[in-house]
């Protein structure tokens, strides 16, 4: 059986389109809102959704996602609730769904149990920001056994590591636009041509740029360097501002990004 | 499993990709300089002339007589420059950072001792210094905040989470991933991703090397027991390390039980923790069933951490060292006891070790020797002990 992420990128490639990957923290402010927000994104042009699993100490996140994690945990959401939500989402969508989470959440839950539940609930991949490539064996056997992709990140400091990571990645390569933590940025000054040059002439997985993309114009600009863009904090800001009424605002925002990308 | 930096299953290098290059760069630099004759000589000179090493090994005669058990020796790390063992590690790391051409040092601090030591060495070696400190700890340890300012460091308060040590570490990590090219993260304990647990232990192992030599000189034999307090565990690793192979030497770590291991207001990672992956390492952590890191509590800001260094986790599971929880009340009693009995005011962190030693002494005989590693001095804690005892010291 092929992974939905591969199917998605094949389709985009045939349509000559860029991927729009969007993120939302689950349980912020409650799991019902998250379910609505995910569908709002998918119905308005998002190709893949990353569902954030809140963590008490998200060291790779900026203030926006830190606060969202805190709101979600205060609301009492846990991984079991999130799997239940994914099960409900799978009644409504066949697009790729990823979980973005910290390694301790998987480890403590039980790696075997976690990935078998991913398979059961039809999760397509996981992104684990505090698991570098060298420690991938912590989850790789269970992930592969269940057909779940582990998406790796590269950053502006990765340099010669880019090729090593890209060559062994599945799904897509997550390219961090800037140093530092997640969060919207006014300017992104990274030289992507240089950063991605080690894989320019290699047939590797698609590369998508994330970290700091705040509006449709910036998304369009970044998409020129890659196969797609990833937007997180800009959407979570809407969740923060509008709470359980955020889905229409998120729908409008995602739609505007999609239109700009397709223009 | 990635074998690098492992103590059995514990340790590892679980950090975001952004810092992998920096972690590798640090590994290479440390591997190169740790055996470099010139680096070793410079560090030895700083230990001797600046930090006041070797620290004294003091025979606590009154305490020995009062307890009626083994001979009690106290390793006086509290008499080091800046008043704690932390300076050993900071001299090593900041000197290394300077060799690596880094311009800026960041650090986290709980009680403020590591922050003060880092700020001190940065002033000495001419590097910029920024220290992250939980807002709660800044209030508990305002004297140390001002001390860091005097030394030219910037102290940044951290309001996230429980606003204590773990949150300060989170924020220091976030700074590090943002400024990786210019900045060296001087971690204050035997924790974090490889090579930190090994490197910090190496900079602290001079404590046990000195104890061994000093005791051989005085008594002509090894101690029977060494006791040290454990938060992240750097002073304990330093006090234990040279004795690990000497199996006759019992090693006891005293951790902070806070209001008791049966309450939620505790930091007793060894007693209550479970295996997890956090702050760059696989080790034992206080956490819930979903892996959310627990808020921890102790009267001591320096032991107020939900994890423990990976080598301690290994020493515990292998049975080589034992770890005992000591409550706030017991630590305060030991604080007062040592002050009155020996005229030494210990840090509230070290007071946990003093209490554990007093208990262990009951099981020992007069021909035996027990060494307490007195990791720091207690001047910084006078206000909070007074508050604990209901005495208001605030100046009018």
Interface residues (C-beta under 8 A of the other chain):
Chain A: X55 X56 X57 X58 X59 X60 X62 X66 X70 X73 X78 X79 X102 X103 X104 X105 X106 X107 X108 X109 X129 X130 X131 X132 X133 X134 X135 X137 X138 X152 X153 X154 X155 X157 X158 X159 X161 X165 X176 X179 X180 X181
Chain B: X1 X2 X4 X12 X13 X14 X15 X16 X17 X18 X19 X20 X21 X22 X160 X161 X166 X167 X170 X173 X174 X177 X178 X179 X180 X181 X274 X275 X276 X277 X278 X279 X280 X285 X287 X289 X290 X291 X292 X293
